[in-house]
Amino acid sequence: MLLPDPGQFLYSYIRKEAVLSSQIEGTQSSLSYLLLFENEQAPGVPLDDVEETSNYIAAMSHGLERIESGKLPLGNRLLREVRKLLMSGAPGRRPRASSGAARTGSAGPVRGNARFVPAPATEVVPAMSDLEQFLHDEPEPTPILIKAALAHAQFETIHPFLDGNGRVGRLLMTLLLCSERVLKEPLLYLSLYFKQNRDATATTSSGCAPTARGRTGCGSSSRA
């Protein structure tokens, strides 16, 4: 069965993913509020929340355009651009949190019983360099679905930015599958699963930590 208007389906699909991915991070936006905002009408939630969701769509579109036009391959530079757009105008952020720069300190306060502690700041740059090589099949190719899953897990483990890591990590999978031509369109609806299984996802992530030079060590301690 052919869709009468695939573009309309894609329009709604991308926005639903953007809403759910943003809700995981605590925003109160919904699909109806986002559509009101895009049509220059007042949404029924704080405007900042809807703007953050709208930023997600802009960041995805920017990343896909850069890849598809051949202007920039999927790598650290593109991830920084995507993250900068994602956090553009975000309220209440820590200093430099809206830039694309990697963090130079801790990812935030750490409680004594923290389930997960990201890599120390000194490991962020080398770990992200290794991740970029992995994305480009160095030192060896990895089956694409396994690559997408491991790239997401490793990105979240490194936690390279002060804020926005969760959303950029989920965007990374979409950008990777589109850049490898596995997906012709960004029809990847993973945020619903992540939202419904937050505890299981956190438990799994806590067993994956960067080892020397940032390589994933699943099953090892998550304490940096």
ZAGUZA-184764 format. One record per residue (C-alpha): residue in one letter; y, z, x. Coordinates in steps of 0.2 Angstrom, whole numbers, plus 5000, padded with zeros to 4 digits. Layout:
BEGIN
aYZX
...
# end
This chain:
BEGIN
m500050005000
l501749955007
l503250065005
p504649974995
d505950045007
p505250105024
g506950145030
q507250265016
f505650355019
l506050375038
y507850435034
s507050575023
y505650615035
i506750635050
r507850755041
k506450855034
e505850885052
a507550925058
v507751055044
l506051145048
s506351135067
s508051215065
q507351345052
i506151405065
e507651455076
g508351555061
t509551435052
q509751445034
s509951255031
s508851155019
l508650975016
s509750975000
y511151065010
l510950945024
l511150795013
l512650875005
f513450895022
e513150715027
n513950665011
e515450775015
q515150895001
a515151085004
p513351155007
g512851325000
v512551405017
p513551435032
l514251275039
d513751315056
d511851315051
v511951145043
e512951075058
e511551135070
t510251045059
s511350885059
n511450895078
y509550895079
i509550715071
a510950655082
a510050725098
m508450635092
s509350475089
h510250475106
g508550505115
l507650365106
e509150245109
r509250285127
i507350255129
e507150105118
s508750015126
g508050045144
k509650135149
l508650295153
p506850345154
l506150505147
g506450635161
n507550785165
r509250695164
l508850635146
l508250805141
r509850875147
e510850745137
v509750785121
r510050965123
k511950955126
l512050855109
l510950975100
m511951125105
s513651035103
g514851155094
a513551285091
p514351455087
g514151615096
r513251545111
r513251625128
p514351545142
r513751375146
a512451375133
s513151225125
s513151125141
g511551025147
a511451135163
a509851225167
r509951415167
t510351505183
g509851685176
s508651755165
a508251675148
g508851835139
p508452025138
v506652065141
r505852215132
g504452315140
n503152245128
a503752065127
r502351945123
f503151805134
v504251805149
p504951635154
a504951575172
p506251655184
a507851555186
t507351505204
e505851415198
v506651315184
v507251165195
p505551145204
a504551175188
m505551045179
s505350915193
d503550935192
l503550915173
e504550755175
q503250685187
f501850735175
l502750635161
h502750485172
d500850505176
e501050575193
p499950615202
e498750535190
p498750475172
t498450595157
p497850545140
i499350535129
l498950665116
i498450785129
k500050745139
a501150775124
a500350945121
l500351005139
a502150935141
h502751045126
a501751195132
q502451185150
f504251155144
e504251305133
t503451405147
i504851355159
h506151385146
p507451295156
f509051315146
l509951475139
d509651415121
g508851265111
n507251265121
g506151275105
r506951125097
v507151025113
g505251055116
r504750985099
l505950835102
l505050805119
m503450775110
t504250645098
l505150555112
l503650555123
l502550475109
c503850345105
s504150305124
e502350275126
r502250165110
v501050275102
l502350295088
k503450145082
e504550265073
p504850455075
l503650505061
l503050665069
y503050815057
l502450955068
s503751085064
l502951135047
y501351185057
f502351275070
k503351375056
q501751415047
n500851475062
r502151555072
d501051705078
a499651595083
t500851475093
a501651625102
t499951695106
t499351535114
s501051505123
s500851675131
g499351625140
c500151475148
a501251515163
p501951415177
t501051435193
a501651385211
r502851245209
g502851255190
r501151185186
t500351255171
g499151395172
c498451425155
g497551595154
s498551675167
s499851815165
s501451755156
r502451885166
a503551795179
# end
